[in-house]
Amino acid sequence: MSDQYRTRSEGWVKAKKEGHLNEDSLTTRTITPEIQNILREGEEVISIEGGGIKELSVVTIFGYKAPSKTDKKIVTNQRTINISLKKSNAGQVYLLPSYKFFGGFEIWYDKEVPAEVGEIITLFTGESPDIKDVLQIESVRIQNQQVSKSQRTRRLCFDALMEYDKEKVDTTIQWFKDNIGLITDFVFKRGLSDSKDEFADYIYYKNFLDKTSPMNHILKIDDFIQLCQDNSHTIELGSRYGKTSIQLPFGHVQMHKGMLQFHHNYSKIISLLN
């Protein structure tokens, strides 16, 4: 089927299937120079486990099971290295309801999320019960006409939110700037896993299915977290459709299916390194 005729749902299914095939391609027979570069002196790979059709699931801090942030586990004679493998140069890195994001954030980092931030983000995603009341404000409703017809009565773009309460929006953006290192740690490294043994150690951009792909970069996540915090000044509201995203050092966050959807972007990440 041609990509131009593929529905969004079919696209997600195709991307997930190819992602699993890509994970299955990282084996002891395909040890790349990038993997070799992160090995210590005298360290040898014994096995590579997980991923693909054996997608790793972990017990979360909320008690249920969910996919791990780790796609592949490289077991050596010295340690286990957890890899988050990215086949594409952009796409979803994490999708979850805002209450799980904020709840997880408060548990992980022992920091209370300001009520104003929760209010703005849930109006943004459509999770707030107050949306209909807020849309009774004519100036807010007018600004919200910029989003699609299917969404404009269910969630608010940031132009509408600025009309509603600019100070709370400013507080929200500042919260992302102040905490982008922790947010990066959350969405790339920890997720909601209850065990630190399941946290990802490295992000590896490699498409084993496409030999022409130029992506061949591996990043230690702890260093990447610091890079994102150092570049917190780049965080801003996206410009399209009445501002329906927050641009982040590693990509952006938007609403998808009434949840927060964090996206990674290889070009943005490489620019941080340069």
Secondary structure as the mmCIF struct_conf table of DSSP 4:
data_model
#
loop_
_struct_conf.conf_type_id
_struct_conf.id
_struct_conf.beg_label_comp_id
_struct_conf.beg_label_asym_id
_struct_conf.beg_label_seq_id
_struct_conf.end_label_comp_id
_struct_conf.end_label_asym_id
_struct_conf.end_label_seq_id
HELX_RH_3T_P HELX_RH_3T_P1 ASP A 3 TYR A 5
HELX_RH_AL_P HELX_RH_AL_P1 ARG A 8 ASP A 24
TURN_TY1_P TURN_TY1_P1 SER A 25 SER A 25
BEND BEND1 THR A 27 THR A 27
HELX_RH_3T_P HELX_RH_3T_P2 THR A 28 THR A 30
HELX_RH_AL_P HELX_RH_AL_P2 PRO A 33 ILE A 38
BEND BEND2 LEU A 39 LEU A 39
HELX_LH_PP_P HELX_LH_PP_P1 ARG A 40 ARG A 40
TURN_TY1_P TURN_TY1_P2 GLU A 41 GLY A 42
STRN STRN1 VAL A 45 GLU A 49
STRN STRN2 GLY A 51 GLY A 51
TURN_TY1_P TURN_TY1_P3 GLY A 52 ILE A 53
STRN STRN3 LYS A 54 LYS A 54
STRN STRN4 SER A 57 VAL A 59
STRN STRN5 THR A 60 THR A 60
TURN_TY1_P TURN_TY1_P4 ILE A 61 PHE A 62
BEND BEND3 GLY A 63 TYR A 64
STRN STRN6 LYS A 65 PRO A 67
BEND BEND4 LYS A 69 LYS A 69
STRN STRN7 LYS A 72 THR A 76
BEND BEND5 ASN A 77 GLN A 78
STRN STRN8 THR A 80 LYS A 86
BEND BEND6 SER A 88 ASN A 89
STRN STRN9 ALA A 90 LEU A 96
HELX_RH_AL_P HELX_RH_AL_P3 SER A 98 TYR A 109
HELX_LH_PP_P HELX_LH_PP_P2 GLU A 112 PRO A 114
HELX_RH_AL_P HELX_RH_AL_P4 ALA A 115 THR A 125
TURN_TY1_P TURN_TY1_P5 GLY A 126 GLY A 126
TURN_TY1_P TURN_TY1_P6 PRO A 129 ASP A 130
HELX_RH_AL_P HELX_RH_AL_P5 ILE A 131 VAL A 134
TURN_TY1_P TURN_TY1_P7 LEU A 135 GLN A 136
BEND BEND7 ILE A 137 ILE A 137
HELX_RH_AL_P HELX_RH_AL_P6 GLU A 138 GLN A 143
HELX_RH_3T_P HELX_RH_3T_P3 ASN A 144 GLN A 146
BEND BEND8 VAL A 147 VAL A 147
TURN_TY1_P TURN_TY1_P8 LYS A 149 ARG A 154
HELX_RH_AL_P HELX_RH_AL_P7 PHE A 158 THR A 184
HELX_RH_PI_P HELX_RH_PI_P1 ASP A 185 ARG A 190
TURN_TY1_P TURN_TY1_P9 GLY A 191 LEU A 192
STRN STRN10 SER A 193 SER A 193
BEND BEND9 ASP A 194 ASP A 194
HELX_RH_3T_P HELX_RH_3T_P4 LYS A 196 GLU A 198
BEND BEND10 PHE A 199 PHE A 199
STRN STRN11 TYR A 202 LYS A 206
TURN_TY1_P TURN_TY1_P10 PHE A 208 LEU A 209
TURN_TY1_P TURN_TY1_P11 LYS A 211 THR A 212
STRN STRN12 ASN A 216 LYS A 220
HELX_RH_AL_P HELX_RH_AL_P8 ILE A 221 ASP A 230
TURN_TY1_P TURN_TY1_P12 ASN A 231 ASN A 231
HELX_RH_3T_P HELX_RH_3T_P5 SER A 232 THR A 234
STRN STRN13 GLU A 236 LEU A 237
BEND BEND11 ARG A 240 ARG A 240
TURN_TY1_P TURN_TY1_P13 TYR A 241 LYS A 243
STRN STRN14 SER A 245 LEU A 248
TURN_TY1_P TURN_TY1_P14 PRO A 249 PHE A 250
STRN STRN15 GLY A 251 HIS A 256
TURN_TY1_P TURN_TY1_P15 LYS A 257 GLY A 258
STRN STRN16 MET A 259 ASN A 265
HELX_RH_AL_P HELX_RH_AL_P9 TYR A 266 LEU A 273
#
